[in-house]
Amino acid sequence: MTQIPEDAIKCLDKGFVRLVDSMGGDDAIVQSARVSYGKGTSKVSQDRGLIRYLMRHRHTTPFEMVEFKYHCKMPIFVARQWVRHRTANINEYSLRYSEARDEFYYPEAEHIQYQSALNKQGRSGKVPKELTDKVLKYFREMSDRSFEMYKELNEAGLARELIRAILPVNLYTEWYWKNDLHNLLHFIGLRSDPHAQYEIRVFSDAMAESVKKVAPFAWEAYQDYVVRGMRFSRIEQSLLEKNLPARVIDDILEDIFYQITATLHNNKSREETDLFPLYQKQGGSDSKVDFKLKWDSGEIEIGNVRELREFKTKLESLKN
């Protein structure tokens, strides 16, 4: 196995994630969605809007046109969690053909905790120092002794494919792992979640850094619509329809009318005399005097016209 390369992100005590190669980026997503053979003449803002539309409406195929290949080194028990995501091409260091190396994961004391009473897969609660010391002592004793036995049997000429079974799952392994952006984002969404196991979360967080650089618009859209977004079930929508006062919906709609107007004006500047009619065209009902007061406040945010209009339609459906 290798030492930590200079261009890698260190993970845990001896592991790392290194982006080896990538194919495509935001432009490849847009190109695929438009089924064109070049970058086209669209503005960057239009590309961003299209990517956000695709993510919002769960059109996943264009995101599969972008690929990432990583070189990773992690404890075996982390790798076994990792491969539950059955969407990647993997080539792992083989203990059938190659000798194991004396590299084991030892947790930091702060990550040694009790079994969670609420989450069968999690941990919580501060552990006294004498107990964390004992855990670390057992980790090292187990690792050292098992490797001694492995080394003895290996030198005696025993088959590696069998004697590897002596080694514990805190032994480090490494692999090349290639995946498309759609499935990579799904992986990161699950494994970078605060509820995910710490030891795999650090690897997921490291991989996220390369996604941010290679496909920043796609990353932004994923954060907005999947990680921090919210979907309502039919039952939840019904509760909102019954219990959300119409006046509250109307207030939100008014804000949207102003935002659509401001966004259209930002995209294509209008004469001042055209702004109020433009606002009315969006559905706004404020008087001209009130409109000017709000407009001149400078507090109206701009957004994406398509998104705002879709939100407007959803809100109006709650009143029906």
C-alpha positions in Angstrom: 0.0 0.0 0.0 1.1 3.6 -0.5 1.9 6.5 1.7 -0.3 9.5 1.5 0.3 11.3 -1.9 0.9 15.0 -1.9 -2.3 15.7 -3.8 -4.5 13.6 -1.5 -6.8 14.6 1.3 -5.8 12.8 4.5 -8.6 10.8 6.2 -8.4 9.2 9.6 -4.9 8.3 10.8 -3.5 6.6 7.7 -6.1 6.9 5.0 -6.7 9.3 2.2 -8.8 10.2 -0.8 -7.2 11.4 -4.0 -9.0 12.5 -7.2 -7.1 10.7 -10.0 -9.2 11.8 -12.9 -12.6 13.3 -13.9 -14.5 13.5 -17.1 -16.8 16.4 -17.7 -18.3 19.0 -15.4 -21.3 21.4 -15.4 -20.8 21.9 -19.1 -21.1 18.1 -19.8 -24.4 18.1 -17.9 -25.8 21.0 -19.9 -24.4 19.5 -23.2 -26.1 16.2 -22.5 -29.4 17.8 -21.6 -29.5 19.9 -24.7 -28.2 17.0 -26.9 -25.7 19.2 -28.6 -22.2 18.7 -29.8 -20.6 21.9 -28.4 -20.9 24.2 -25.5 -23.5 26.3 -27.3 -24.1 30.0 -26.9 -26.0 29.9 -23.7 -25.0 32.3 -20.9 -23.5 30.9 -17.7 -26.7 31.9 -15.9 -28.8 29.9 -18.3 -26.5 26.8 -17.8 -26.9 27.2 -14.0 -30.7 27.5 -14.4 -30.9 24.4 -16.5 -28.8 22.4 -14.1 -31.1 23.5 -11.2 -34.2 22.6 -13.3 -32.8 19.1 -13.9 -32.0 18.6 -10.2 -35.3 20.0 -9.1 -37.3 17.7 -11.3 -35.1 14.7 -10.7 -33.9 14.3 -14.3 -30.8 12.3 -13.4 -29.4 11.0 -16.7 -27.4 14.2 -17.6 -25.6 14.0 -14.3 -24.5 10.5 -15.2 -22.4 12.0 -18.0 -19.8 13.3 -15.5 -17.4 10.8 -13.9 -14.9 10.8 -11.1 -12.1 8.3 -10.4 -10.6 8.2 -6.9 -7.7 6.5 -5.3 -8.7 5.8 -1.7 -7.2 4.1 1.3 -9.4 3.1 4.2 -9.9 0.5 6.9 -11.6 -2.7 5.7 -14.7 -2.1 7.8 -15.2 1.3 6.1 -14.7 -0.3 2.7 -17.4 -2.9 3.5 -19.8 0.0 4.2 -18.7 1.8 1.1 -19.4 -1.1 -1.3 -23.0 -1.2 -0.3 -23.4 1.5 -2.9 -23.5 -0.8 -5.8 -23.0 1.8 -8.5 -19.3 2.1 -9.0 -16.3 0.4 -10.7 -13.9 -0.8 -8.1 -10.4 -2.4 -8.2 -9.2 -3.2 -4.7 -5.8 -4.2 -3.3 -5.8 -8.0 -3.2 -4.7 -9.9 -0.2 -4.8 -13.1 -2.2 -1.9 -12.0 -4.4 -0.2 -9.4 -2.3 1.2 -9.4 1.2 -0.7 -7.5 3.9 1.1 -4.6 5.4 1.3 -3.5 9.0 -1.2 -0.6 8.7 -4.1 -0.6 11.1 -6.7 2.1 12.1 -6.6 3.3 15.7 -9.5 5.6 16.6 -8.9 8.8 18.5 -10.2 8.9 22.0 -12.9 11.4 21.3 -14.5 9.0 18.8 -14.7 6.1 21.3 -18.2 6.3 22.6 -21.0 4.1 24.0 -23.5 2.3 21.9 -26.4 4.7 21.3 -29.7 3.7 23.1 -31.7 5.3 20.4 -29.8 4.4 17.2 -28.8 0.7 16.9 -26.2 1.8 14.2 -24.8 4.7 16.2 -22.8 5.8 19.2 -23.1 8.6 21.7 -21.9 9.6 25.2 -18.6 10.5 26.7 -16.5 7.6 27.8 -14.1 7.8 30.8 -10.4 8.0 30.1 -9.6 4.6 31.7 -12.1 2.9 29.3 -10.9 4.7 26.2 -7.3 3.7 27.2 -8.5 0.1 27.5 -10.1 0.2 24.0 -7.0 1.6 22.4 -4.9 -1.0 24.2 -7.1 -3.8 22.8 -7.0 -2.3 19.3 -3.2 -2.3 19.3 -2.9 -5.7 21.0 -5.3 -7.3 18.5 -3.6 -5.7 15.5 -0.1 -6.4 16.6 -0.8 -10.0 17.5 -2.8 -10.9 14.4 -0.2 -9.4 12.2 2.5 -11.4 13.9 0.6 -14.6 13.3 -0.1 -13.6 9.7 3.6 -12.9 9.1 4.6 -16.2 10.7 2.2 -18.2 8.5 3.1 -16.2 5.4 6.8 -16.8 5.9 6.0 -20.5 6.3 4.5 -20.5 2.8 0.8 -20.8 3.7 -1.7 -19.6 1.1 -2.4 -15.9 1.5 -5.9 -16.3 0.3 -6.5 -18.3 3.6 -4.3 -16.7 6.2 -5.7 -13.2 5.4 -8.7 -14.3 7.4 -6.7 -13.9 10.5 -6.4 -10.2 10.0 -9.0 -7.8 11.6 -11.2 -5.4 9.8 -9.3 -2.3 11.1 -6.5 -3.3 8.6 -6.1 -0.7 5.9 -7.0 -1.5 2.3 -7.0 0.7 -0.8 -8.7 0.8 -4.2 -9.5 2.8 -7.3 -13.2 3.8 -7.3 -14.9 5.3 -10.3 -18.5 6.6 -10.3 -20.8 9.0 -12.2 -21.9 12.3 -10.6 -25.5 11.3 -10.0 -24.6 8.2 -7.9 -21.6 10.0 -6.3 -24.0 12.8 -5.1 -26.3 10.1 -3.7 -23.3 8.5 -1.9 -22.2 11.9 -0.4 -25.8 12.8 0.6 -26.0 9.6 2.7 -22.4 9.3 4.0 -21.8 12.9 4.8 -25.0 13.1 6.8 -24.4 13.8 10.5 -26.0 10.4 11.3 -23.5 8.5 9.2 -20.6 6.7 10.9 -17.7 9.1 11.5 -15.1 6.8 9.9 -16.8 6.8 6.5 -18.1 10.4 6.8 -14.5 11.8 6.6 -14.0 10.1 3.3 -17.3 11.3 1.9 -16.5 14.8 3.0 -13.1 14.6 1.2 -14.8 13.4 -2.0 -17.3 16.3 -1.8 -14.4 18.8 -2.1 -13.6 17.6 -5.6 -17.2 17.6 -6.7 -17.5 21.3 -5.6 -14.5 22.1 -7.9 -15.4 20.0 -10.9 -19.2 20.7 -11.0 -20.0 23.7 -8.8 -23.5 24.3 -10.2 -24.5 20.7 -9.8 -23.2 20.7 -6.3 -25.1 23.9 -5.4 -28.3 22.5 -6.9 -27.9 19.2 -5.0 -27.4 21.1 -1.7 -30.5 23.3 -2.4 -32.9 20.6 -3.6 -31.8 17.4 -2.0 -29.7 18.0 1.1 -31.4 21.1 2.3 -34.6 20.8 0.3 -37.9 19.4 1.5 -40.5 17.3 -0.1 -44.1 16.8 1.2 -46.1 13.7 1.1 -49.7 13.8 0.0 -50.8 13.6 3.7 -48.5 16.5 4.6 -49.8 18.6 1.7 -53.3 17.9 2.9 -52.5 19.1 6.4 -51.0 22.3 4.9 -54.0 22.9 2.7 -56.4 22.6 5.6 -54.4 24.5 8.3 -52.3 27.1 6.5 -54.3 30.4 6.5 -54.9 31.9 3.1 -53.5 35.2 4.3 -50.1 33.6 5.0 -50.1 32.1 1.5 -51.1 35.5 0.0 -48.2 37.2 1.9 -45.7 34.7 0.5 -47.1 35.1 -3.0 -46.7 38.8 -2.8 -43.0 38.3 -2.0 -42.7 36.0 -5.0 -44.4 38.6 -7.3 -41.8 41.1 -6.2 -38.9 38.6 -6.6 -40.0 37.6 -10.1 -40.2 41.3 -11.1 -36.8 42.1 -9.7 -35.3 39.0 -11.4 -36.8 39.9 -14.8 -35.5 43.4 -14.3 -32.1 42.1 -13.4 -31.9 39.9 -16.4 -33.1 42.6 -18.8 -33.2 46.1 -17.5 -36.6 47.9 -17.8 -37.5 51.6 -17.7 -38.7 52.7 -14.3 -42.2 53.4 -15.6 -42.4 49.7 -16.8 -41.7 48.2 -13.4 -45.1 48.5 -11.8 -47.0 47.1 -14.8 -44.5 44.3 -14.9 -45.2 43.6 -11.2 -48.9 43.6 -11.9 -48.5 41.2 -14.8 -46.9 38.7 -12.4 -50.1 38.9 -10.2 -49.1 41.6 -7.7 -51.9 43.5 -6.0 -50.2 46.3 -4.1 -50.9 49.9 -5.0 -48.4 51.9 -7.0 -47.4 53.8 -3.9 -46.8 50.6 -1.8 -45.0 49.1 -4.7 -42.6 52.0 -4.9 -41.9 51.9 -1.2 -41.0 48.2 -1.2 -39.1 48.5 -4.5 -37.0 51.4 -3.2 -36.2 49.6 0.0 -33.6 47.6 -1.8 -34.5 44.4 0.2 -36.0 42.4 -2.7 -34.0 39.4 -3.5 -33.5 38.0 -7.0 -33.7 34.4 -7.9 -34.4 32.1 -10.8 -37.6 33.0 -12.7 -38.5 29.4 -13.5 -38.1 28.3 -9.9 -40.1 31.2 -8.5 -42.9 30.6 -10.9 -43.0 26.9 -10.0 -43.1 27.9 -6.3 -45.9 30.3 -7.1 -47.9 27.5 -8.7 -47.4 25.2 -5.7 -48.5 27.9 -3.3 -51.6 28.7 -5.4 -52.5 25.0 -5.4 -52.7 25.0 -1.6 -55.5 27.6 -1.8 -57.6 25.5 -4.1 
